[in-house]
């Protein structure tokens, strides 16, 4: 998938980093998680909308490159794991301060 994205002609999209991919059990659908670093909200919307439009091309590229009979339908999201982890860390710091008072 990262190789397929890198072949796109849009500079704003082909440099996006894929963090993780989660396939459904039947492998008909896959959620592609992208690195949100360095992008503001308008850039994120632009990237998601253009990757959605390029979904058919990305499926074809993956099928051809990997020799697959079928490729899953890709859905793109920005990964929220890091921000969630940071919020959890902040909560633990607050709890620790309260305990040591």
C-alpha positions in Angstrom: 0.0 0.0 0.0 2.8 2.5 0.8 4.4 1.7 -2.6 1.1 2.2 -4.4 0.5 5.5 -2.6 4.1 6.6 -3.5 3.3 6.2 -7.2 0.5 8.8 -7.2 1.3 12.0 -9.0 0.2 14.3 -6.1 3.0 15.5 -3.9 0.7 16.1 -1.0 -0.5 12.5 -1.0 2.4 10.4 -2.2 4.6 11.3 0.8 2.0 10.2 3.4 3.2 7.5 5.8 1.2 4.4 6.4 1.3 3.4 10.0 -0.9 0.3 10.1 -3.4 -1.7 8.1 -6.2 -3.7 9.6 -8.1 -6.1 7.4 -11.6 -7.5 8.1 -11.9 -11.2 8.7 -12.9 -11.9 5.1 -10.3 -9.6 3.8 -12.8 -7.7 1.8 -12.2 -4.4 3.6 -9.1 -2.9 5.0 -8.6 0.2 7.1 -5.3 2.0 6.3 -4.0 4.1 9.2 -1.9 7.1 8.2 0.5 9.2 10.2 -1.1 12.4 11.2 2.1 14.3 12.1 2.8 17.5 10.2 -0.8 17.9 8.8 -3.4 20.3 9.8 -7.2 19.5 9.5 -7.6 20.9 6.0 -4.6 18.9 4.7 -6.0 15.8 6.4 -9.4 16.3 4.7 -7.6 16.8 1.3 -5.5 13.7 1.7 -8.4 11.5 2.8 -10.7 12.7 -0.1 -8.0 12.2 -2.7 -7.0 8.8 -1.4 -10.7 7.8 -1.5 -10.8 8.9 -5.2 -7.6 6.9 -5.9 -9.0 3.8 -4.1 -9.6 1.8 -7.3 -6.1 2.5 -8.6 -4.6 1.5 -5.3 -6.5 -1.8 -5.3 -5.4 -2.5 -8.9 -1.8 -1.7 -8.1 -1.8 -4.0 -5.0 -3.5 -6.8 -7.0 -0.9 -6.5 -9.8 2.2 -6.1 -7.6 1.3 -8.9 -5.2 -0.3 -11.2 -7.7 -3.6 -11.2 -5.8 -6.9 -12.3 -7.3 -8.7 -9.7 -5.3 -7.7 -6.7 -3.2 -9.7 -5.4 -0.2 -11.6 -2.1 -0.4 -9.4 0.5 1.3 -10.7 3.0 3.8 -8.2 5.7 5.0 -8.0 7.2 8.5 -5.4 9.1 10.4 -4.1 7.2 13.3 -5.2 8.6 16.7 -3.2 6.2 18.8 -0.4 8.6 19.7 -2.7 11.4 20.8 -4.8 8.9 22.8 -1.6 7.6 24.4 -0.5 11.2 25.3 -3.8 11.9 26.9 -3.5 8.7 29.0 0.0 9.7 30.1 -1.2 13.1 31.1 -4.0 11.6 33.2 -1.5 9.3 35.0 0.8 12.3 35.7 -2.2 14.1 37.3 -3.1 11.0 39.4 0.6 10.7 40.5 0.6 14.4 41.6 -2.6 14.0 43.5 -1.2 10.9 45.3 2.0 12.6 46.3 0.4 15.7 47.8 
